[in-house]
Amino acid sequence: QVQLVESGGGLVQAGGSLRLSCAASISTFSIKAMGWYRQTPGQQRELVAKIGSLIGTNYADSVKGRFTISRDNAESTVYLQMNSLKPEDTAVYYCNANLWGSSQEYWGQGTQVTVSS
């Protein structure tokens, strides 16, 4: 069973920054890609950013130039640096992982990010 443990959410004013972290309970060599999704009440979960050896990095258009995803392979951890935050970035952010040789996706428990105007 793969566990993803997120941290770093919180309340910040518009224009501020936050960094989210997600640590996986398995070796980084087993992980094909990791990413961050977000969800607001009544809305579908949407991709924010993803990183993997085959895909490089992908970003939602709404966060390009403001958010940066990175990965520490030694620690099986993925980070999301969020700068110039906007109120519309307010959501629960979920960490996601895909493993080599498996179609199953794994999710973290979610961390709340609230951006006040």
ABEGO torsion letter per residue (X at the ends): XBBBBBBGBEBBBBGBBBBBBBBBABBAAABABBBBBBBBBGBBBBBABBBBAAAEBBBBAAABGABBBBBBAAAGBBBBBBBGBBAAABBBBBBBBBBBGBABBBBBAEBBBBBBX
